[in-house]
C-alpha cells in the first residue's frame, strides 16, 4: 500500500523550548521525548499561552505539563485553561473551577464559566452570575444578563428589559427597575427609567455600595446639577493645589473665577468666553444675562473685581496691553474706544472739532490711526485716546519703527510720531520702514520704477528698478530682468546680473531663487509658483543652479553645515550636500537608504532610475553595477560588502541570480524565485512547474511540482496538485483504499394514477384517493391496498407501527392512536396528538400536554410537557430546550433556536440558525465555536467540521438583476428573519424581490479532536460520514520536504508543513512523527 504523509498543524504551536513533542500512531497520540513512547490519547493540543497540553482519552479531556506530568486527569467532557493555576472543567454535573492540583474551588456546578474581567461569569439555565477566581460566589446565576462597568466596582444586571446594579458583595444597591445604567465617571453612574424622562445620578463607594442618589424630572435640572456637582470637585481640587491667586475654572463650557480657598468670585457669575492677560492681570469675558443680552466684562482676575460690563459687539482685548483704551465695535468695524473704567469714547477732539470714527488702527509704538467719518480722512491718537495728528490724510498706516505711511492728494510719503513729514508726499508707492529704509516708487502700474530712500528722505537707490525686496542686511533689486544685491553698507554685493524670476530674502548668507513663473490658468496673470528652484550666496555665487523643480531641506543643511538636501527634477530626485555639491544626480525614482550610506560613508544604497531599472550606488553616488535589472533583492548589499554570495535579480520579466559584481550566475528564466538560504532557492519555470536551484544556478530539485515555498532557512516545501480519496476508519486509521458504502434505496412502488402519494416507504406507500375524499390508507409495493383509506392521517411506519388519526365529525372524534400494517389498532385512538415511535418510545399529547408511552401503551414518562420531540437514540427534547433521557431525567439543555440533528453514544450534534456544533450527551457544549456543518465523532474521537461556505442571493430591484454574497450563517439568519422569497415595495414604489440562494463555494473541512482544535492542517473536501463510523474524503494536494541543501528528506509525498521548535511535525495517515 502506497503511503501518503501529511504535515501536522497544531495551532497555536509552541514558540518556546519544550521537552515533549506530540506524535501519533494509527490515530492515537502520545509524546516523543520519553524513552518509551506510547500512544494513549485521542488528541494532544498545545496551549501556548499557559505552556500546557490538553489531552483526550476515552472521550474525556485532561491536562499535562511540558514534561508530561498530569495536572488534570482525563475525567472531563471539556477543559478550558484560564491561567497557569486555574482551569474550568465540565463533567456530567456541569462546569466547575479547579486548580492545577485538580482541587475543586466551587461548591456548585454551572452550565458555563468564562473569564469576566478580574472575575468569572457563571451561567446556569440561561441565568448569569459572578464568582471570584478562588471560587467565592459574588452573586448566584439569577440574572438574564450581567455586564461590566469599566473602572467601577459594580456590575449592571438585567432581567427582561429592566436593569439594576450589584456590588462586589452581590448586594443590589439599585433595584432592577431602570431602562439603562451607564458610568459617567469613576464611581458615578447615570440611570434612566422606562417611559419617563426621570433620571437618577448615583454615587457609589469603593466596595460598590450606594453612597448617594438624586432624581431629576427634567434634563435641564440634571444638567445644572451635574455641572454644579463636578464644579464643586474642581473647586475642591483647586483649593488643595497650593495656588496663591484666583484662577479661571471651566466646567461644561462655562468659566468661573475661583479664589485659592475654593470660593467663587464675581458673585458666582459664569462666562462662556474668557481671555486673560497675565501681564496686566486683566480678563475679558462674555456671558448671557438673564434678559438674553450678551455682555462683555473686563475683570481684574487678580483682585476678583469687575471693572466694567457693556453690550458692544466686540473688543480688541490686546489693546489694553499697549494702551489705556481698547478698540470696540459698536456699529461698524472698530468705531469706538473704551477704557478700563468702562468709559466709551465715540469721538476724537482735534483742532476744536469732534470727529466720529469709522475705524481705528492698531496701537503700535504709542499711537493708532483713526478714520474720521466727518471728512473721510485719517489722523492719529495716543494711548490716552487724545488726538496727536489731526485727520488730514486720505490714507494712513500703523506706525512701524517710528514712521507711518500716509497718502495725500494721490501721493504717498511718510511722517514720524510728531507728525512731521520725513519722506516727501510725492511718490506713487511706498512700503513700510524696514530697518531705516523705505521702498519708494515713481510712476504708476507696471511701468513704475522702484528705489530706496532712508529716514532722512535721501535716496539710497534711485527709482529705476522693476522690483526691490528689503531685508535686514540690504536689498535685492531687479534691473532689466536681472537681480542684484545692495548692502546696508551702501555697496554692491553683486550688481544686477543673475537672470531669474525671483530671489527671496537672504537668510544666513543664502537665498532661494526661482525662475519661470506658473500663472493661474483662469486669469493668466496671478503667479501661483515657479517651475524651478536653486540657491545663491550673498556674494552672487550660485551654489545650486535653478534647474530643479524643488530643493527640500537645503536651508537646514546649510545652517547646520551637515546633512543632505533633496533635489527633484522631472519627478526624479537626488541629493546635494550642505555645500550645494551634487552627491547623487537627480536621476532616480527612489534612492533607498542613500542618506544613511552617505552619512556614515559606508555601504551601498538601492536606487531606481527613470526607466524603472534598479542598481546600487556607493556613498559617492557611484554605481556599483550597471542599470540592467528591473529589481534586485535587498540582500545584494550584504553580498557586496562580503564580496561573496548571490542575490535574486529580475531582467525582462524573468528572475535569476547575480554575484556581488553583478555577473549572471544562473539563466534568467524564472517567473518566480525565492531564497531559502544563502545556498538554496525555490523557483518556477515558464511552464509553471516548480523546483529548486543552488547558488551556482544548478538544479537541485527537478522542476516538476505545482508549488514550492521556503519554510525557513532549514526546510522548504514542494507541493503537487492532485486529487486523492481516502477512508478514515472508525478506529482512527487511514486507508487509501476507498471502501464502497452501499445506499439502501426504497423499493420501487407501482403507482396508481387514482391515488395521491403522501409517503413512499421501503415496501409500502401512504395514499389517498384523488377527489373529494382526503382519507388516507396504505398500499404495498405492487399497489395493492393493504389498509383501506379510512384514516384522517397516517404517519410513516416505525418498527411496523404507525401513528394514525381517526376520521370524525368533530375534533373530539379525531383522536390519534397507533396501527399495524393491517390497519389494526395496536394502541387505541385516545390521544389529541402523537408522534412516531423512536427507540421504543413515542411522544403523545393529552390536553395540550406531552409525555411518552411504550408499544404497550404504558406511560413511561409522565404527560406533563408543553412540547416533546421524538427520541433520538437515548435522548429527547421537551419544553423546547430541556434534554431528557428515557427515564425522563433532565440531562441538560439546548437553546430555544436549536434542534437536535444527531445523537451518538457520547455526544449530540445540534443545529442552530446558521451553525452546527457538538454537545456532550448531557447537553454540555464541547466548545464555543460555531461551524457551517459538523460530523459525528468516531470511536477514535475524530470529527470533521466545515467552514467557508458562500451563498449568492439572487435579487431584482425594479427588474434589474443584482446579487449579494452571504456566508452560510448570514444566509440562514436572513432566511429565518425574512423567509426565502422576500419582496419589499418602498415608499417611492421601488420593488425589491429575492429569488433564492445559490451555493457558490462549498467551504473546506478540517479534522478535529474532542476539544474542537485541528488535528492537522490539511484541508479536506467531499467529506462523508458512514454508518460504520468511517469517513471518506478527498485531498487536493501533496508534496515533499527538502533540507537546507535542497535534498528531499521525505521518501513519500507529504501535504503542507509546519515548523515545530527546530524541526517539523509530520502527519502520516494517522501517524504523526517529528523530524529534525
TIKOL-488156 format. One record per residue (C-alpha): x, y, z. Coordinates in steps of 0.5 Angstrom, whole numbers, padded with zeros to 4 digits, always signed. Each point is the difference from the previous one (the first is absolute). Layout:
N
XYZ...
//
This chain:
1076
+0000+0000+0000+0003+0007-0002+0001+0004+0006-0003+0008+0000+0003+0004+0005-0002+0007+0003+0003+0005+0004-0004+0001+0007-0002+0007+0001-0001+0002+0008-0003+0007+0001+0003+0003+0003+0007-0003+0000+0005+0001+0006+0005+0005-0002+0004-0002+0007+0004-0006+0001-0004-0006+0002+0002-0007+0003-0005-0004-0004-0003+0000-0007-0007-0002-0001+0000-0006-0005-0005-0005-0003+0000-0007-0002-0006-0003-0003-0005+0005+0002+0003+0000+0007+0004+0005+0003+0006+0001+0005+0006+0003+0002+0007+0000-0004+0006+0001+0005-0002-0006+0005+0005-0006+0000-0007-0004-0001-0004+0004-0005-0008-0003+0001-0006+0003-0003-0005+0000+0005-0004+0006-0002-0005+0002-0005+0003+0007-0001+0005+0005+0002-0001+0007+0000+0006+0005+0002-0003+0006+0004+0006+0005-0002-0002+0006+0005+0000-0005+0006+0005-0005-0002-0004-0006+0001-0003-0005-0005-0007-0002+0000-0001-0008-0001-0006-0004-0001-0001-0007+0002-0007-0005-0001-0004+0007-0002+0003+0003+0006+0005+0006+0001+0005+0002+0005+0007+0004+0000+0007-0002+0001+0006+0005+0000+0006+0000-0005+0003-0005+0004-0006-0005-0001-0002+0001+0007-0007-0001+0002-0003+0006+0002-0008-0002-0001-0001-0007-0001-0005-0002-0007-0006+0001+0004-0004+0006-0003-0004+0001-0006+0003+0007-0001+0006+0004+0003+0002+0007-0001+0006+0003+0002-0001+0006+0004+0007+0001+0003+0006-0004+0001-0003-0001+0007-0008+0000-0002-0004-0005-0004-0007+0000-0002-0003-0007-0001-0006-0004-0002-0003-0006+0003-0007-0004-0001-0002+0005+0006+0002+0006-0004+0006+0005+0001+0005+0002+0006+0006+0003+0001+0006-0004+0002+0008+0002+0002+0006-0003-0003-0001-0006+0005-0007-0001-0002-0003+0002+0006-0007+0003-0001-0001+0007+0002-0007+0001-0001-0006-0003+0004-0005+0000-0006+0000-0003-0007-0002+0005-0005-0001+0000-0008+0006+0004-0002+0005+0004+0004+0004+0005-0004+0005+0006+0001-0003+0006+0002+0005+0006+0001+0003-0002+0007-0006-0005+0002-0003-0005-0004-0007+0000-0002-0004-0007+0001-0006-0002-0004-0006-0005+0003-0006-0001-0004+0001+0006-0004+0001+0005+0006+0006+0003+0002+0004+0001+0006+0007+0002+0002+0006-0003+0004+0007+0001+0002+0006-0004-0003+0000-0003+0007-0007-0003-0001-0003+0005+0005-0007+0002-0002-0002+0007-0001-0007-0001-0003-0003-0006-0002-0003-0001-0007-0006+0003+0001+0000+0006-0006-0001+0000-0007+0006+0004-0002+0006+0003+0004+0005+0005-0003+0006+0003+0003+0000+0008+0001+0007+0001-0001+0004+0003+0005-0005+0000+0005-0001-0005+0006-0007-0002-0002-0004-0005-0006-0006+0002-0004-0005-0006+0001-0006-0001-0004-0007-0003+0000-0004+0000-0006+0000+0008-0002+0002+0002+0007+0007+0002+0003+0003+0001+0006+0007-0001+0004+0003-0005+0004+0006+0002+0005+0006-0004+0001-0003-0004+0005-0006-0002-0004-0005+0005+0003-0005+0005-0004+0002+0007+0001-0005+0001-0005-0006-0004-0001-0002-0003-0007-0004+0006-0003+0004+0004-0004+0000+0001-0008+0007+0001+0000+0006+0001+0004+0007+0002-0002+0006+0003+0003+0002+0008-0001+0006+0000+0005+0003-0005+0005-0005-0002+0005-0005+0005-0003-0006-0003-0004-0006+0002-0004-0006-0004+0000-0006+0001-0004-0007-0002+0001-0005-0003-0006-0006+0004-0002+0002+0006+0003+0005+0006+0000+0002-0002+0007+0008-0001+0001+0004-0001+0006+0007+0002+0002+0003-0005+0004+0007+0000+0004+0003-0007+0003+0005-0002+0005+0007-0003-0001-0004-0007+0001-0006+0002-0005-0005+0001+0006-0004+0006-0001+0002+0007+0002-0005+0005-0002-0005+0000-0005-0004+0006-0003-0006+0000-0005-0002+0005-0006-0006+0001-0004+0003+0005-0005+0006-0001-0004+0002+0008+0002-0001-0001+0007+0005-0006+0000+0005+0003-0005+0000+0006+0005+0001-0005+0006+0006-0003-0004+0003+0006-0001+0000+0002+0007+0002-0007+0002+0006+0000-0004+0002+0007+0001+0000-0001+0008+0005-0005-0002+0004+0004-0004+0000+0006+0006+0002-0005+0005+0006-0003-0004+0002+0007-0002+0000+0002+0008+0005-0005+0001+0004+0002-0006+0004+0005+0004-0002+0005-0004+0001+0008+0002-0004+0003-0005-0007+0000-0003-0001-0005-0006-0005-0001-0005-0003-0007+0000-0004-0003-0006-0006-0005+0001-0004-0002-0006+0001+0006-0004-0001+0005+0006+0006+0004+0003+0000+0002+0008+0005+0004+0003+0002-0003+0007+0005+0002+0006+0005-0004+0002-0004-0002+0006-0005-0003-0005-0005+0006+0001-0004+0002-0006+0002+0007-0002-0004+0006-0004-0007-0003+0004+0001-0006-0004-0001+0002-0007+0002-0005-0005+0002+0002-0007+0000-0004-0007+0006+0004-0003+0006+0002+0004+0007+0003-0002+0005+0002+0005+0007+0004+0000+0004-0002+0006+0005+0006-0002-0005+0005+0003-0005-0005+0004-0006+0002-0005-0005-0005-0003-0005+0002-0005-0006-0005+0001-0007+0000-0003-0007-0003+0002-0007+0000-0001-0004+0004+0005-0007-0002+0003-0003+0004-0005+0003-0003-0006+0005+0006-0001+0007-0002-0002+0005+0004+0004+0008+0001+0001+0003+0000+0006+0007+0003+0002+0003-0003+0006+0006+0000+0004+0000-0007+0002+0006+0001+0005-0005+0004+0004-0006-0003-0002-0003+0006-0002-0005+0002-0006+0003+0006-0003-0006+0001-0005-0005-0003-0004-0003+0002-0006-0004-0003-0006+0004+0002-0006+0001-0004-0006+0008-0002+0001+0006+0003+0003+0008-0001-0001+0002-0002+0007+0007+0000-0002+0000+0008-0001+0000+0000+0008+0007-0003+0000+0002+0006-0005-0005+0006+0002-0004+0003+0006-0006-0001-0006-0002-0006-0004-0004+0000-0006-0007-0003+0000-0005-0001-0006-0007+0004+0002-0003+0001-0007+0006-0001-0006+0007-0003+0001+0004+0003+0006-0004+0006+0000+0001+0002+0008+0004-0001+0006-0001-0002+0007+0005+0001+0006+0001-0005+0006-0006+0004+0004-0005-0001-0006+0000+0007-0003-0001+0000-0007+0003+0005-0005-0004+0001-0006+0003+0006-0003+0007+0003+0000+0001+0007+0001+0005+0003-0005+0001+0008-0002-0006+0002+0004-0004-0005-0004-0003-0007+0003+0001-0006-0005-0004-0006+0000+0004-0006-0002-0002-0005-0006+0006-0005+0002+0006+0000+0005+0007-0003-0002+0005-0004+0005+0003+0003+0006+0008+0000-0002+0005+0004+0003-0005+0004+0004-0004+0002-0006-0006-0002-0004-0003+0003-0006-0008+0001-0001-0004+0001-0006-0005+0006+0001-0007+0000-0002+0000+0007-0001+0005+0002-0005+0001-0008-0002+0008+0002+0002+0005-0003+0005+0003+0002+0006+0004-0003+0006-0002+0000+0007+0005-0002+0006-0001-0006+0005-0004+0005+0004-0005+0001-0005+0002+0007-0002+0001+0003-0007+0007+0001-0001+0000+0001-0008-0007+0002-0003-0004-0003-0005+0003+0003-0007+0003-0006-0004-0004-0005-0004+0003-0006+0002+0005-0002+0006+0003-0006+0002+0002-0002+0007+0007+0002+0003+0006-0004-0001+0007+0002+0002-0003+0007+0002-0003+0001-0007-0007+0000-0003-0001+0000-0008-0005+0005-0002-0004+0002-0006-0002+0007-0002-0002+0003-0007+0001-0007-0003+0007-0001+0002+0004-0004+0006+0005+0002+0005+0002-0001+0007-0001+0004+0007+0003-0001+0006-0003+0000+0007+0000+0007+0001-0004+0001-0007+0006+0002-0004+0001-0002-0007+0006-0003-0001-0001-0003-0006-0003+0005-0005-0007-0002-0002+0002-0001-0007+0000-0007-0002-0004-0004-0004+0001-0006+0005+0004-0001+0007+0001-0006+0004+0000+0000+0008+0007+0001+0003+0005-0005+0000+0006+0001+0005+0000+0007-0002-0001-0001-0008-0006+0001-0004-0002-0002-0007-0003+0005-0004-0003+0000-0007+0000+0005-0005-0005-0001-0006-0007-0004+0000-0001-0007-0002+0005-0005-0002+0004+0006-0004+0001+0003+0007+0007-0001+0003+0003-0001+0007+0005+0003+0004+0002+0000+0007+0001+0006+0005+0002+0001+0007-0004+0003+0006+0003+0007-0002-0003-0001-0007+0007+0000-0003+0000-0005-0006+0004-0007+0001-0002-0003-0006-0003+0005-0006-0007-0002-0003+0002-0005-0006-0001-0007+0003-0006-0004-0002+0000-0004+0007+0003+0001+0006+0000-0004+0006+0002+0002+0007+0003-0004+0006+0005+0001+0006+0006+0001-0004-0002+0003-0006-0004+0000-0006-0001-0005-0006-0001+0004-0006-0002-0002-0007+0002+0004-0006-0001-0002-0008-0002-0007+0002+0006-0001+0005+0001+0000+0007+0005+0003+0004+0001+0001+0008+0002+0007+0003+0002+0000+0007-0001+0005+0006+0007+0002+0000-0002+0003-0006+0004-0004-0005-0002-0005-0005+0001-0008+0002-0001-0001-0007-0003+0004-0006-0007-0002-0003+0003-0006-0005-0004-0006+0003-0006-0001-0005-0005-0004+0004-0007+0002+0001+0001+0001+0008+0005+0000+0005-0003-0001+0007+0002+0003+0007+0007-0002+0002+0001-0004+0006+0007-0002+0003+0003+0002-0007-0004-0003-0005-0007+0001-0003-0004-0005-0004-0001+0003-0007-0006-0002-0005-0001+0000-0008-0005-0001-0005-0007+0002+0004-0006-0004+0000-0006+0004-0002-0007-0001+0003-0004-0004-0006-0006+0005+0001+0002+0007+0000+0007-0002-0003+0003+0006+0004+0001-0003+0007+0006-0003+0001-0001-0007+0004+0007-0002+0001+0006-0001-0004+0003-0006-0004+0007+0000+0002+0004+0001+0006+0007+0001+0003+0004+0004+0005+0005+0005-0001+0005+0003+0005+0000+0007+0002+0006+0002-0004-0003-0002-0006+0003-0007-0001-0006-0005-0002+0001-0006+0005-0006-0004-0003-0002+0002-0007-0007+0001-0001-0002-0006-0004-0003-0005+0005-0008+0000+0001+0001+0000+0007+0006+0000+0005-0002-0002+0007+0004+0001+0007+0006+0004-0003-0001+0006+0005+0000-0005+0006+0006-0004-0003+0004+0007-0001-0002+0003+0006+0003-0007+0004+0005-0001-0005-0001-0007+0000-0005-0005-0004-0003+0000-0007-0006+0003-0003-0005-0003-0005+0001+0003-0008-0006-0002-0004+0000+0000-0008-0006-0002-0004-0003-0005+0005+0007-0003+0001+0005+0002+0006+0007+0000+0003+0004+0004+0005+0004+0005+0002+0005+0001+0006-0001+0006+0005+0005+0004-0005-0004-0001-0006+0004-0005-0003-0004-0006-0004+0002-0006+0003-0006-0004-0004-0002+0002-0006-0008+0002+0000-0001-0007-0005-0004-0004+0005-0007-0002+0001+0002-0003+0007+0007+0000+0004-0001-0004+0006+0005+0001+0006+0005+0004-0004-0001+0006+0005+0003-0005+0005+0005-0003-0004+0003+0007-0002+0000+0002+0008+0004-0006+0002+0004+0000-0006-0001-0008-0001-0004-0005-0003-0005+0001-0006-0007+0002-0002-0005-0003-0005-0002+0005-0005-0005+0000-0006+0000+0004-0006-0005+0003-0004+0000-0006-0005-0002-0004+0006+0007-0003+0001+0003-0002+0006+0007+0001+0003+0004+0001+0006+0005+0007+0001+0005+0001+0005+0001+0006+0005+0003+0004-0006-0006-0001-0004+0004-0005-0005-0004-0006-0003+0003-0007+0002-0004-0004-0005-0003+0003-0007-0007+0001+0000-0002-0006-0003-0005-0003+0004-0008+0002+0002+0001-0003+0007+0006-0003+0005-0001-0003+0006+0002+0004+0007+0005-0005+0002+0004+0003-0006+0003+0005+0005+0003-0006+0004+0003-0004-0005+0003+0007-0003+0003+0001+0007+0002-0007+0001+0003-0001-0008-0004-0007+0000-0006-0003-0001-0006+0001-0005-0007+0004+0000-0006+0000-0004-0001+0005-0006-0005+0001-0005+0001+0001-0007-0005+0001-0006-0006-0003+0005+0005-0006+0002+0004-0002+0006+0007-0003+0001+0006+0001+0004+0006+0005+0000+0006+0000+0004+0003+0006+0004+0003+0003-0006-0007+0000-0004+0002-0006-0004-0005-0005-0002+0001-0007+0003-0007-0003-0002-0004+0001-0006-0006+0005+0001-0006-0005-0002-0003+0000+0007-0007+0004+0000+0000-0001+0008+0006-0001+0004+0001+0000+0008+0006-0001+0004+0000-0006+0005+0007+0002+0003+0007+0002-0003+0001-0006-0004-0007-0002-0002-0006+0003-0004-0007-0003-0002-0002+0003-0007-0006-0001-0005+0002-0001-0008-0005+0003-0005-0004-0007-0001-0002+0002+0008+0004-0006+0003+0004+0001+0006+0007-0003+0002+0006+0003+0004+0007+0002-0002+0006+0002+0004+0005+0006+0000+0003-0003-0006-0006+0000-0004+0000-0007-0001-0007-0004+0001+0000-0004+0007-0008-0002-0001-0003-0001-0007-0005+0005-0002-0006-0005+0001-0004+0003+0006-0006+0004+0000+0002+0005+0005+0006+0001+0005+0002+0004+0005+0005+0001+0005-0002-0001+0008+0007+0002+0003+0007+0000-0002+0000-0007+0002-0006-0003-0003-0004+0001-0007-0007-0003-0002-0001-0003-0007-0008-0001-0002-0003-0004-0005-0007+0001-0002-0004-0006+0000-0007-0003+0002+0001-0006+0005-0006-0003+0003+0001-0004+0007-0004-0003+0005+0001+0001+0008-0002-0006+0003-0005+0000+0007+0007-0001+0004+0003+0006-0003+0005-0004-0005+0000+0003-0007+0000-0004-0006+0001+0002-0008-0005-0006-0002-0007+0003+0000-0005-0004+0003-0006+0000-0004-0007+0001+0004-0006-0002-0003-0006+0004+0001-0006-0003+0001-0006+0002-0005-0007+0000+0001-0003-0006-0003-0004+0002-0007-0007+0002+0001-0005-0002-0005-0004+0007+0000-0007+0001-0002-0003+0006-0003-0006+0000+0004+0004+0001+0006+0004+0006+0004+0006-0003+0003+0002+0003+0007+0006-0004+0001+0003-0006-0003+0004-0005+0004+0004-0006-0001-0006-0004-0002-0006+0004+0001-0003+0007-0001-0005+0004+0004-0005+0002-0005-0007+0004-0001-0005-0001-0006+0000+0006-0004-0006+0004+0000-0004+0003+0006+0002-0005+0005+0006+0001+0003+0000-0006+0005+0007-0004+0000+0002-0007-0001+0006-0005-0002+0001-0004-0006+0006-0005-0001+0006+0001-0005-0005-0003-0005-0005+0005+0001-0005-0005+0004-0004+0003+0005+0002-0003+0007-0003+0006+0004-0007+0003-0002+0000+0008-0001-0004+0001+0006+0005+0004+0005+0001+0007+0000+0007+0000+0000+0005-0006+0001+0008+0002+0001+0006-0005-0003+0000-0006+0004+0006-0002+0005+0001-0007+0003-0006-0002-0004-0005+0005+0004-0002+0007-0003-0004+0006+0003-0007+0000-0003-0005+0005+0001-0008-0002+0000-0005+0004-0004-0005+0003+0004-0005+0006-0001+0003+0004+0006+0007+0001+0003-0002-0004+0006-0001-0006-0005+0006+0001-0004+0005-0004+0005+0007-0003-0001+0002-0007+0001+0005-0005-0003-0002-0005-0005+0004-0006-0003+0001-0001-0008-0007-0004+0000-0003+0006+0003-0002-0003+0006+0000+0005+0006+0006-0002+0005-0001+0006+0004-0007+0003+0001-0001+0007-0003-0001+0003+0006+0006+0006-0001-0001+0007-0002+0006-0001-0004+0006-0005-0001+0007-0001-0003+0003-0006-0003+0004-0005+0005+0007+0001+0000+0005-0004+0004-0006-0004+0003-0004+0007+0003-0005+0004-0004-0002+0007+0002-0007+0001+0002-0005+0006+0001-0006+0001+0005-0003+0006+0002+0006+0004-0003+0005-0004+0004+0005-0005-0003+0003-0006+0003+0003-0007-0002-0003-0007-0001+0003-0006-0002-0003-0005-0005-0005-0003+0005-0003+0007+0001+0003+0000+0007+0002+0008+0002+0008-0001+0001+0001+0008+0001-0006+0004+0003-0004+0004-0004+0002+0007+0002+0004+0004-0005-0002+0005-0005+0004-0002-0005+0003-0007-0002+0005-0003-0005+0001-0007-0003+0005-0004+0004+0007+0000-0004+0004-0005+0003-0001+0001+0007-0002+0007+0001-0006+0004-0002-0001+0008+0001-0006+0002+0004-0003+0007+0001+0004+0002-0006+0007+0001+0004+0001-0006+0005+0003-0006-0002-0002-0007+0004+0002-0007+0000-0005-0006-0001-0001+0001+0008-0003+0007-0001+0006+0003+0004+0003+0006-0003+0007-0001-0003+0001+0008-0002-0003+0005-0005+0001+0003-0006-0002+0007-0003-0007+0001-0002+0002+0001-0007+0004-0006+0000-0002-0007-0003+0003-0007+0002+0003-0002-0007+0003-0007+0002+0001-0004+0007+0006-0004+0000+0003-0004+0006+0004+0005+0003-0002+0007-0003-0006+0004-0003+0000+0004-0007-0004+0006+0001-0003+0004-0006-0001+0008+0001-0001+0005-0004+0006+0001-0004+0004-0005+0003+0001-0007+0003+0004-0003+0006+0002-0005+0004-0003-0001+0007+0001-0006+0005-0005-0005+0002-0003+0004+0006+0000+0007-0004+0007+0003+0001+0003+0004-0005+0006-0003-0002+0003+0006-0003-0002+0008-0001+0001+0000-0008-0006-0001-0005+0001-0003-0006-0003-0001-0007-0001-0007+0001+0003-0006+0004+0000-0007+0000-0001-0005+0006+0007-0002+0004+0002-0007-0002+0003-0005+0005+0007+0003+0000-0003+0007+0002+0001+0003-0007-0006+0004-0004+0000+0005-0006-0002+0007+0001-0001+0004-0006+0000+0008-0001+0001+0005-0006-0007-0002-0004-0002+0006-0004-0007+0001-0003-0002+0005-0005-0007+0003+0001-0003+0002-0007-0005+0006+0000-0003+0005-0004-0001+0007+0001-0006+0003-0005+0002-0006-0004+0008+0002+0000+0003-0006+0002+0005+0000+0006+0004-0005+0004+0002+0000+0007+0005-0004+0004-0001-0004+0006+0003-0005+0005-0004-0006+0002-0001+0004+0007-0002+0006-0003-0005-0004-0005-0003-0004+0005-0001+0006+0004-0003+0004-0006-0005-0005-0001-0002-0001+0007-0002+0007+0000-0003+0002-0007-0001-0007-0003+0002-0003-0007-0004+0005-0004+0000+0007+0003-0003+0005-0004+0000+0008+0002-0003+0006-0003+0003+0006+0002-0004+0007+0001+0003+0002-0007-0003-0006-0003+0006-0004-0001-0001-0007+0000+0006-0005+0003-0001-0007+0000+0004-0006+0002+0001-0006-0005+0003-0005+0005+0007-0002+0001+0005-0004-0004+0007-0003+0004+0006+0002-0004+0005-0002+0005+0000-0007+0004+0005+0002+0005+0005-0004+0003+0000-0006+0005+0005+0000+0006+0001-0007+0004+0000+0002+0008+0000-0003+0006-0004+0000+0006+0002+0007+0002-0002+0003-0007+0007+0001-0002+0003-0002-0006+0004-0007+0000+0004+0002-0006+0000+0006-0005-0003-0004-0006-0006+0003-0004-0005-0006-0001-0005+0000-0006-0007-0004-0001+0000-0003+0007-0005-0005+0001-0001-0004+0007-0003-0007-0001-0004-0004+0005+0006-0005+0002+0004+0006+0003+0004+0001-0006+0001+0006-0004+0002+0001-0008+0003+0007-0002+0005+0003-0006+0006+0003+0001+0002+0005-0005+0008+0001+0000+0006-0004+0003+0007+0001+0000+0007-0001+0003+0005+0004+0004+0008+0002-0001+0005+0001+0005+0005+0006+0000+0004-0003-0006-0006-0001-0005+0000-0007+0002-0007-0004+0000-0001-0003+0007-0007-0003+0000+0000-0006-0004-0007+0001-0001-0005+0005-0002-0002+0005+0005-0005+0005+0001+0002+0007+0002+0005+0001+0006+0000+0004+0007+0006+0002+0004+0000-0003+0007+0006+0002+0004+0006-0001-0004-0003-0006-0004-0006-0002-0004-0006-0004+0003-0003-0004-0006-0007-0004+0000+0001-0006-0004-0007-0003-0001-0002+0000+0008+0008-0001+0002+0003+0007+0002+0007+0000+0000+0005+0005+0002+0006+0001-0005+0007+0005+0001
//
